């Protein structure tokens, strides 16, 4: 996270926004804490997956985009497991 230029406080805020955006996009119903967790974990997941194909997102905007993509992926995986 520090290598992306985002500190822990900013990661929580950006993760919350990314998780909330993913929640709205995927039409799921979760709380604030789960949005933050999905955004932060999603950013790690998306950054890892994107790094496999050579894409590197950095900074606040990159972290937000990665968090959104990763949170959407995690929501989709969660839905698949529930079924």
Buried (B, 14 or more C-beta within 10 A) or exposed (E): BEEBEBEEEBBBBBBBBBBBBBBEEBEBEBEEEBBBBBBBBBBBBBBEBBEEEEEEBEEBEBBBBBBBBBBBBBBEEEEEEEE
